[in-house]
């Protein structure tokens, strides 16, 4: 997935995606933008791996999901809520 496609899927500008990707330790962006990004990734079948979550190589990251969730899925709601909490904690 390239920046243009991610921007379209998340209803964000390419510049916003580029700014988020250029962030070093913490992703720069407002909570609404982060929630849109997380939702778009989730809908595309990409799972965000949180700090301390089970991961073969350890640490945070992303991986493809085994199954795509349906819209309104509790898992998707949890990812969005976790992203919002993390964004608020960083501000």
Order of alpha helices (4+ residues) and beta strands (2+ residues): alpha-alpha-alpha-beta-beta-alpha
